[in-house]
């Protein structure tokens, strides 16, 4: 199953495209309020940290121009002014009430002991399915876990804290990581309401890491962490004009992350440029005894991914174009990809076109089967880890909770996927074992590995997706095409990087390859980024015309 196709709806009517959910009543914890006089935090007044990089922020802290506390305060003001009022992105579901005190402590440590590294004092947003043992909750956007505080940090949170990052808050997401209904609206959760795309507010931010995508693009933090099962880092990165890295399974620990599938889940960086994404990946990567898959990273991960930021990374690289099934869904996207290929060739890349993955489409059903089996088993294990205070202890409990609370949990779409998952048996069943073996054979051995071996490739490329669709909470998402499933099912790395704009909306290009090939992919992505510089900050337009210009919302339909 291509998860995008599985979740898409054939209904393309847009009569309800502007039916944005209201903010969840009392659902968002916002302990910080912007000073109404601070116009620097608002969209209209500009923002002094707009598009500022981690390197820029570190330079400012080293020179004394800024402190971690002052940087954190600027981002908090920006969120308060624009996320729940103004453009009302609804991309942040909860603010860390201790963010400013953490930043102050890191400033003091910098003065006394020096910097821990590139992430010291840098504000980071993380998705609301990543555990933190602090005064924030972890809910996957669902009221069923409202108030849930796990017994310890996720490994991702542990790594961020050890690196000196300031965890600024939790981002909104597609509830249960977009695996509750077959016709959900990406970016909608019971607790958070409907997240919006900062380029055009009536457009969708895409994927389950939608809040991380919208917030990072809107300059609400330096960087953010998302999670992906199939497309949920790369799609929101593409739709929000970001760089997103879905790592090889096992490079980043999943311990303490509300799961869908241990075969495909991973956390990863979402950033406004490749350099920041590489810095964040370095902080996140590391073996963890709580996640057995990370043992595979020993000898394969590297201590510093920024070493592969090579402006000449395209020179001599053999890059295949995965055309079949991934091109042709949008003429403007095809034009952007044509220009991207020309840019890579001009930078010295050797283009093999086409270099098709011949097994695409043959593992759609088996992917669905594995995800449904894994979701029940893995979610039940996660809920058991919360201890005796958890109010729901199984997927069956969550299904029952949703039925009892239909008005706030299921106002637009139901929970078909949860019901299908609950009906599955144990992971020892033959149907599951066979489906998983089929996935790995067709996505790995006969899929990505085969086409790369045949053509002696360093990487493959394809469009990540099309321009963002109009949000439609009644009919659900309107995916039109793009790349994610082969890398997701294989558990292989996948980077998306801005490739330009179609109708004023950002479009990303996917760069992907074999397991543990992050260094090569980062090198290629950075070289392409430096050659093209496609990233542009969003303008928070209410809606957008076919020429990419703002237009009157009343004339939108």
C-alpha positions as CSV (number, residue, x, y, z in Angstrom):
1,X,0.0,0.0,0.0
2,X,1.1,3.5,-0.8
3,X,-0.1,5.1,2.4
4,X,-1.0,8.3,0.5
5,X,-3.2,6.4,-1.8
6,X,-4.7,4.5,1.1
7,X,-5.6,7.8,2.9
8,X,-6.7,9.7,-0.1
9,X,-10.3,10.3,-1.1
10,X,-11.7,10.2,-4.6
11,X,-14.1,13.0,-3.8
12,X,-12.5,16.2,-5.1
13,X,-15.3,18.7,-4.3
14,X,-14.0,21.8,-2.7
15,X,-17.3,23.3,-1.3
16,X,-16.1,22.6,2.2
17,X,-12.5,23.5,1.6
18,X,-12.6,26.4,4.0
19,X,-14.3,24.4,6.8
20,X,-11.4,24.9,9.2
21,X,-12.0,23.4,12.6
22,X,-12.2,25.8,15.6
23,X,-9.5,25.6,18.2
24,X,-10.1,22.8,20.6
25,X,-11.9,24.2,23.7
26,X,-9.3,24.4,26.4
27,X,-7.1,22.0,24.5
28,X,-4.0,24.0,23.9
29,X,-1.8,25.0,26.8
30,X,-0.4,28.4,26.1
31,X,1.6,29.6,29.1
32,X,3.2,32.4,27.3
33,X,1.4,35.5,25.9
34,X,2.9,38.0,23.5
35,X,3.3,41.6,24.5
36,X,0.7,43.4,22.4
37,X,3.2,46.2,21.9
38,X,5.8,43.8,20.5
39,X,5.2,44.3,16.7
40,X,8.3,42.4,15.9
41,X,6.6,39.1,16.7
42,X,3.7,39.7,14.2
43,X,3.6,38.9,10.5
44,X,2.7,42.5,9.6
45,X,5.6,44.0,11.5
46,X,8.2,41.5,10.3
47,X,10.4,39.3,12.6
48,X,14.0,39.9,13.4
49,X,14.8,36.2,13.4
50,X,13.1,35.4,10.1
51,X,15.0,32.7,8.3
52,X,17.8,32.9,10.9
53,X,20.0,29.8,10.9
54,X,21.4,27.8,13.8
55,X,24.9,29.1,12.8
56,X,23.6,32.7,12.9
57,X,22.0,32.1,16.3
58,X,25.2,30.6,17.7
59,X,27.3,33.5,16.3
60,X,24.9,35.9,18.1
61,X,25.2,34.1,21.4
62,X,29.0,33.8,21.1
63,X,29.3,37.6,20.4
64,X,26.8,38.5,23.1
65,X,24.4,40.1,20.7
66,X,21.7,37.6,21.9
67,X,21.2,35.1,24.6
68,X,19.3,31.8,24.5
69,X,16.7,33.4,26.7
70,X,16.3,36.4,24.4
71,X,16.0,34.1,21.3
72,X,13.5,31.9,23.1
73,X,11.5,34.9,24.1
74,X,11.4,36.1,20.5
75,X,10.1,32.8,19.3
76,X,7.5,32.6,22.1
77,X,6.2,36.0,21.2
78,X,6.1,35.0,17.5
79,X,4.0,31.9,18.4
80,X,1.7,33.8,20.7
81,X,1.0,36.5,18.1
82,X,0.5,34.2,15.1
83,X,-0.5,30.7,16.1
84,X,-3.7,31.3,18.1
85,X,-4.5,34.8,16.7
86,X,-3.5,36.7,13.7
87,X,-3.0,34.1,10.9
88,X,-4.0,31.5,13.5
89,X,-1.9,28.6,12.2
90,X,-2.7,26.2,15.0
91,X,0.6,24.6,14.5
92,X,1.7,24.5,18.2
93,X,-0.4,22.4,20.5
94,X,1.4,23.2,23.8
95,X,4.1,25.5,25.0
96,X,6.8,24.4,27.4
97,X,6.1,26.5,30.6
98,X,9.8,26.0,31.5
99,X,11.3,27.1,28.2
100,X,12.6,30.5,29.4
101,X,14.1,29.1,32.6
102,X,15.8,26.3,30.7
103,X,17.2,28.9,28.3
104,X,18.5,31.0,31.2
105,X,20.2,28.0,32.7
106,X,21.9,27.3,29.4
107,X,23.1,30.9,29.1
108,X,24.6,30.6,32.6
109,X,26.3,27.3,31.6
110,X,27.7,28.8,28.5
111,X,29.4,31.5,30.5
112,X,30.7,29.2,33.1
113,X,31.7,26.1,31.1
114,X,31.3,27.0,27.4
115,X,29.0,25.6,24.7
116,X,28.0,22.0,24.5
117,X,27.9,22.2,20.7
118,X,25.9,23.6,17.8
119,X,22.5,23.0,19.5
120,X,23.4,24.8,22.8
121,X,20.6,27.2,23.6
122,X,18.7,26.6,20.3
123,X,14.9,26.5,20.6
124,X,13.4,23.4,19.0
125,X,9.7,22.3,18.6
126,X,8.9,18.6,18.8
127,X,5.8,16.8,17.6
128,X,3.1,15.9,20.2
129,X,3.7,12.2,19.9
130,X,7.3,12.4,21.3
131,X,7.4,11.8,25.1
132,X,8.8,14.4,27.5
133,X,9.0,13.9,31.2
134,X,8.3,17.5,32.2
135,X,5.2,19.7,32.6
136,X,4.1,19.1,29.0
137,X,1.8,16.3,28.0
138,X,2.2,13.8,25.1
139,X,-1.1,13.0,23.5
140,X,-0.8,12.4,19.7
141,X,-3.4,15.2,19.5
142,X,-6.1,13.0,21.2
143,X,-8.3,13.8,24.2
144,X,-7.9,10.1,25.1
145,X,-4.4,10.9,26.3
146,X,-5.1,14.4,27.6
147,X,-2.9,15.1,30.6
148,X,-0.7,12.1,29.9
149,X,2.9,12.5,31.2
150,X,5.1,9.5,30.5
151,X,7.4,8.0,33.1
152,X,10.6,9.3,31.3
153,X,11.8,11.2,28.3
154,X,11.9,9.7,24.9
155,X,15.4,9.1,23.6
156,X,14.8,12.0,21.2
157,X,14.1,14.4,24.1
158,X,17.1,13.0,26.0
159,X,19.4,13.6,23.1
160,X,18.0,17.2,22.6
161,X,18.5,18.0,26.2
162,X,22.0,16.6,26.2
163,X,22.9,18.7,23.2
164,X,21.7,21.8,25.1
165,X,18.6,22.4,23.0
166,X,15.6,24.3,24.5
167,X,12.5,22.2,23.9
168,X,10.1,25.1,23.2
169,X,6.9,23.1,22.9
170,X,4.9,20.4,21.2
171,X,3.5,20.8,17.6
172,X,0.0,19.9,16.4
173,X,-0.3,16.9,14.2
174,X,-2.7,14.7,12.3
175,X,-4.3,12.9,15.3
176,X,-2.7,9.5,16.0
177,X,-0.1,10.4,13.2
178,X,-2.8,10.3,10.6
179,X,-3.7,6.6,11.1
180,X,-7.2,6.8,12.5
181,X,-9.4,7.3,9.4
182,X,-9.2,6.7,5.7
183,X,-10.5,10.2,4.9
184,X,-8.9,12.3,7.6
185,X,-7.8,15.9,7.1
186,X,-4.0,16.2,7.6
187,X,-3.2,18.6,10.4
188,X,-6.4,18.1,12.3
189,X,-6.5,16.8,15.9
190,X,-9.1,16.9,18.6
191,X,-6.9,18.8,20.9
192,X,-5.3,21.1,18.4
193,X,-7.9,21.8,15.7
194,X,-6.9,22.2,12.1
195,X,-3.4,23.4,11.4
196,X,-2.9,25.7,8.4
197,X,-0.3,26.2,5.7
198,X,1.5,29.5,6.2
199,X,1.8,30.1,2.4
200,X,-1.9,30.2,2.0
201,X,-4.1,29.7,5.1
202,X,-6.8,27.8,3.3
203,X,-4.3,25.2,2.1
204,X,-3.2,22.1,3.9
205,X,0.2,21.7,5.7
206,X,0.2,17.9,4.8
207,X,1.1,14.8,6.6
208,X,1.0,13.9,10.3
209,X,4.0,16.2,11.1
210,X,1.9,19.1,9.7
211,X,2.4,21.3,12.8
212,X,6.2,20.8,12.8
213,X,6.2,21.8,9.1
214,X,3.9,24.8,9.4
215,X,5.7,26.1,12.6
216,X,9.2,25.8,11.2
217,X,8.3,27.4,7.9
218,X,6.6,30.2,9.9
219,X,9.8,30.8,11.9
220,X,8.3,29.8,15.2
221,X,11.5,28.0,16.1
222,X,14.9,27.4,14.7
223,X,14.1,23.8,13.8
224,X,11.6,21.1,14.6
225,X,11.4,17.3,15.0
226,X,8.8,15.4,13.1
227,X,8.0,11.7,12.7
228,X,7.2,9.6,9.7
229,X,5.7,6.2,8.9
230,X,5.2,7.0,5.2
231,X,5.4,10.5,4.0
232,X,4.8,12.4,7.3
233,X,8.2,14.2,7.5
234,X,8.7,14.7,3.7
235,X,5.2,15.7,2.7
236,X,4.8,18.5,5.2
237,X,8.4,19.6,4.5
238,X,7.6,19.8,0.8
239,X,4.3,21.6,1.3
240,X,5.8,24.1,3.7
241,X,9.0,24.8,1.8
242,X,11.4,23.0,4.1
243,X,14.2,20.5,4.1
244,X,13.1,17.2,5.8
245,X,15.1,14.1,6.5
246,X,13.5,10.7,7.1
247,X,16.5,8.7,8.4
248,X,17.2,5.0,7.9
249,X,15.2,3.0,10.4
250,X,17.5,2.5,13.4
251,X,19.5,5.8,13.1
252,X,17.2,7.6,15.5
253,X,15.6,5.8,18.4
254,X,11.8,5.4,18.5
255,X,11.7,4.8,22.3
256,X,9.1,7.0,23.8
257,X,7.4,7.9,20.6
258,X,3.7,7.1,20.2
259,X,3.9,4.5,17.4
260,X,2.2,3.2,14.3
261,X,4.8,0.7,13.1
262,X,8.2,-0.4,14.4
263,X,9.0,-1.4,10.9
264,X,8.5,2.1,9.4
265,X,8.4,4.7,12.2
266,X,11.2,7.1,12.7
267,X,11.8,10.7,14.0
268,X,13.7,13.1,11.9
269,X,14.7,16.8,11.3
270,X,12.6,19.5,9.7
271,X,14.4,22.7,8.9
272,X,14.6,25.7,6.6
273,X,17.9,24.7,5.2
274,X,20.1,21.6,4.8
275,X,22.8,22.8,7.2
276,X,20.3,23.1,10.1
277,X,18.8,19.7,9.2
278,X,22.2,18.1,9.4
279,X,23.0,19.7,12.7
280,X,19.7,18.5,14.2
281,X,20.2,15.0,12.7
282,X,23.6,14.8,14.4
283,X,21.9,15.6,17.7
284,X,19.2,13.1,17.3
285,X,21.2,10.1,16.0
286,X,22.5,7.5,18.5
287,X,22.1,4.0,19.7
288,X,19.6,3.3,22.4
289,X,19.1,0.0,24.3
290,X,15.4,0.7,24.5
291,X,15.1,0.4,20.6
292,X,16.8,-2.7,19.3
293,X,16.8,-1.4,15.8
294,X,19.4,1.2,16.7
295,X,22.0,-1.5,17.2
296,X,22.2,-1.6,13.4
297,X,23.5,2.0,13.4
298,X,26.8,0.9,15.2
299,X,29.5,1.5,12.6
300,X,27.1,3.0,10.2
301,X,26.1,6.3,11.7
302,X,28.6,9.2,11.8
303,X,29.4,11.6,14.6
304,X,28.8,14.8,12.6
305,X,26.6,15.0,9.5
306,X,27.6,18.6,8.8
307,X,30.9,17.3,7.5
308,X,28.9,16.3,4.3
309,X,27.7,19.8,3.5
310,X,29.7,19.9,0.3
311,X,28.8,22.6,-2.2
312,X,30.4,20.4,-4.9
313,X,28.4,17.3,-3.8
314,X,26.7,17.0,-7.1
315,X,29.9,16.8,-9.1
316,X,30.3,13.3,-10.5
317,X,27.3,12.0,-8.5
318,X,25.3,9.4,-10.5
319,X,21.6,10.3,-9.9
320,X,18.7,8.3,-11.3
321,X,15.3,9.8,-12.1
322,X,12.5,7.6,-10.8
323,X,9.8,8.6,-13.3
324,X,7.3,5.8,-13.5
325,X,4.4,6.4,-11.0
326,X,5.9,9.6,-9.6
327,X,5.8,12.0,-12.5
328,X,2.9,13.2,-14.7
329,X,0.4,14.1,-11.9
330,X,1.0,17.9,-12.3
331,X,2.5,19.8,-15.3
332,X,4.0,22.5,-13.1
333,X,5.7,20.0,-10.8
334,X,7.1,18.2,-13.9
335,X,8.5,21.6,-15.1
336,X,10.1,22.2,-11.7
337,X,11.7,18.7,-11.8
338,X,13.0,19.4,-15.3
339,X,14.6,22.5,-14.1
340,X,16.0,20.7,-11.1
341,X,17.6,18.0,-13.3
342,X,19.1,20.7,-15.5
343,X,20.6,22.4,-12.4
344,X,22.1,19.2,-11.1
345,X,23.5,18.4,-14.5
346,X,25.1,21.9,-14.7
347,X,26.7,21.2,-11.3
348,X,28.4,18.1,-12.7
349,X,25.9,15.3,-11.8
350,X,25.5,12.4,-14.1
351,X,21.8,11.9,-14.7
352,X,20.4,8.5,-15.5
353,X,16.9,9.0,-16.8
354,X,14.7,7.0,-16.4
355,X,15.8,4.8,-13.5
356,X,12.5,3.4,-12.4
357,X,11.7,1.3,-9.4
358,X,9.9,-1.5,-11.2
359,X,8.1,-2.9,-8.1
360,X,6.2,0.3,-7.2
361,X,2.6,-0.4,-6.6
362,X,3.2,-4.1,-6.0
363,X,3.5,-3.7,-2.2
364,X,0.5,-1.4,-1.5
365,X,-1.7,-4.1,0.1
366,X,1.1,-5.7,2.1
367,X,2.2,-2.3,3.5
368,X,-1.4,-1.7,4.7
369,X,-1.5,-5.2,6.2
370,X,1.8,-4.6,8.2
371,X,0.8,-1.2,9.4
372,X,-2.6,-2.5,10.7
373,X,-1.0,-5.4,12.6
374,X,1.9,-3.2,13.9
375,X,-0.4,-0.4,15.1
376,X,-2.3,-2.5,17.5
377,X,0.7,-4.3,18.9
378,X,2.9,-1.3,19.1
379,X,0.3,1.1,20.5
380,X,-0.7,-1.3,23.2
381,X,2.9,-1.7,24.2
382,X,3.3,2.1,24.4
383,X,0.2,2.5,26.5
384,X,1.4,-0.1,28.9
385,X,4.7,1.9,29.3
386,X,2.7,4.8,30.7
387,X,2.1,3.1,34.0
388,X,-1.0,2.7,36.2
389,X,-2.2,6.3,35.9
390,X,-3.0,6.0,32.1
391,X,-6.7,6.4,31.6
392,X,-6.6,4.3,28.4
393,X,-4.6,1.1,28.4
394,X,-5.3,-0.4,24.9
395,X,-6.4,0.5,21.4
396,X,-9.8,-1.0,22.3
397,X,-10.0,1.6,25.1
398,X,-9.2,4.4,22.7
399,X,-11.9,3.2,20.2
400,X,-14.4,3.2,23.1
401,X,-13.3,6.6,24.3
402,X,-13.7,8.1,20.8
403,X,-17.2,6.6,20.6
404,X,-18.1,8.2,23.9
405,X,-16.7,11.5,22.9
406,X,-17.8,11.8,19.2
407,X,-18.6,15.5,19.3
408,X,-15.0,16.5,20.0
409,X,-13.0,13.5,18.7
410,X,-15.0,12.5,15.6
411,X,-16.8,15.6,14.3
412,X,-15.6,15.1,10.7
413,X,-14.3,11.6,10.3
414,X,-14.4,8.3,12.1
415,X,-11.8,5.7,13.2
416,X,-12.0,3.0,10.5
417,X,-8.2,2.3,10.7
418,X,-8.2,1.8,14.4
419,X,-11.2,-0.6,14.1
420,X,-9.4,-2.5,11.4
421,X,-6.2,-2.7,13.4
422,X,-8.0,-3.8,16.5
423,X,-9.4,-6.8,14.6
424,X,-5.8,-8.1,13.8
425,X,-4.2,-10.9,15.6
426,X,-0.7,-11.2,17.0
427,X,2.5,-10.6,15.0
428,X,3.1,-14.3,14.9
429,X,0.3,-14.8,12.4
430,X,1.4,-16.0,8.9
431,X,-0.4,-13.2,7.1
432,X,1.7,-10.6,8.9
433,X,5.0,-12.5,8.5
434,X,4.3,-13.0,4.8
435,X,3.3,-9.3,4.2
436,X,6.4,-8.1,6.0
437,X,8.7,-10.3,3.9
438,X,7.0,-9.2,0.7
439,X,7.5,-5.5,1.7
440,X,11.2,-6.0,2.3
441,X,11.7,-8.0,-0.9
442,X,9.9,-5.6,-3.2
443,X,10.9,-2.3,-1.6
444,X,14.5,-3.2,-0.8
445,X,16.0,-6.1,-2.8
446,X,13.9,-5.9,-5.9
447,X,13.1,-2.2,-5.5
448,X,15.6,0.5,-4.5
449,X,18.6,-1.8,-4.3
450,X,18.0,-3.3,-7.7
451,X,17.6,0.0,-9.6
452,X,20.7,1.4,-7.9
453,X,22.8,-1.7,-8.6
454,X,21.7,-1.8,-12.2
455,X,22.5,1.8,-12.9
456,X,25.4,2.2,-10.4
457,X,23.6,5.1,-8.7
458,X,24.6,7.3,-5.8
459,X,21.0,8.4,-5.3
460,X,17.5,8.6,-6.9
461,X,15.2,11.6,-7.3
462,X,11.5,12.2,-7.7
463,X,9.0,15.0,-6.9
464,X,8.0,14.7,-3.2
465,X,4.5,16.0,-3.9
466,X,2.4,18.6,-5.5
467,X,1.4,22.1,-4.3
468,X,-0.7,22.0,-1.1
469,X,-4.4,21.2,-1.6
470,X,-7.3,23.1,-0.2
471,X,-8.1,21.9,3.3
472,X,-11.3,19.9,3.4
473,X,-12.3,18.5,6.7
474,X,-15.5,16.9,5.3
475,X,-14.0,14.9,2.4
476,X,-10.5,14.6,3.7
477,X,-7.1,15.0,2.0
478,X,-6.6,15.4,-1.8
479,X,-3.2,13.8,-2.5
480,X,-2.4,14.1,-6.2
481,X,1.0,12.4,-6.4
482,X,4.5,12.2,-5.2
483,X,7.2,10.0,-3.7
484,X,7.5,8.5,-0.2
485,X,6.4,4.8,0.0
486,X,9.3,2.8,-1.4
487,X,11.8,4.5,1.0
488,X,9.3,4.2,3.9
489,X,8.5,0.5,3.4
490,X,12.2,-0.3,2.8
491,X,13.2,1.7,5.9
492,X,15.7,3.6,3.8
493,X,16.7,7.3,4.1
494,X,14.9,10.0,2.2
495,X,15.5,13.8,2.0
496,X,13.3,16.4,0.5
497,X,14.6,19.8,-0.4
498,X,12.8,22.9,-1.9
499,X,12.6,22.7,-5.7
500,X,10.6,25.8,-6.4
501,X,7.0,27.0,-6.5
502,X,3.9,26.0,-8.4
503,X,1.1,28.6,-8.4
504,X,2.9,30.4,-5.5
505,X,3.0,27.2,-3.4
506,X,6.3,25.3,-2.5
507,X,7.2,22.0,-4.0
508,X,9.9,19.7,-2.8
509,X,12.3,17.3,-4.6
510,X,13.0,13.9,-3.0
511,X,16.5,12.6,-2.9
512,X,16.8,9.0,-1.7
513,X,18.9,5.9,-1.7
514,X,20.2,2.8,0.1
515,X,20.2,2.2,3.9
516,X,22.7,4.4,5.8
517,X,23.4,6.6,2.8
518,X,22.5,9.8,4.7
519,X,26.0,11.3,4.1
520,X,25.7,11.1,0.3
521,X,22.1,12.3,0.3
522,X,23.0,15.3,2.5
523,X,25.9,16.1,0.2
524,X,23.7,16.1,-2.9
525,X,20.9,18.0,-1.2
526,X,23.2,20.7,0.1
527,X,24.9,21.1,-3.3
528,X,21.5,21.4,-5.0
529,X,20.2,23.9,-2.4
530,X,23.2,26.1,-2.7
531,X,22.9,26.1,-6.5
532,X,19.2,27.0,-6.5
533,X,18.2,28.8,-3.2
534,X,14.5,28.1,-3.7
535,X,13.4,28.6,-0.1
536,X,11.3,31.7,0.4
537,X,9.5,32.7,3.7
538,X,5.7,32.4,3.7
539,X,3.5,35.4,3.6
540,X,0.5,34.0,5.5
541,X,-1.9,34.8,2.6
542,X,-5.6,34.1,3.3
543,X,-5.8,32.4,-0.1
544,X,-3.8,32.4,-3.3
545,X,-4.5,32.8,-7.0
546,X,-3.3,30.6,-9.9
547,X,-0.6,33.2,-10.6
548,X,0.7,32.9,-7.0
549,X,-0.7,36.3,-6.1
550,X,-3.0,36.9,-3.1
551,X,-6.7,37.3,-3.8
552,X,-9.9,38.1,-2.0
553,X,-11.0,35.1,0.0
554,X,-14.7,35.9,-1.0
555,X,-13.7,35.2,-4.6
556,X,-11.9,31.9,-3.9
557,X,-14.8,29.7,-5.1
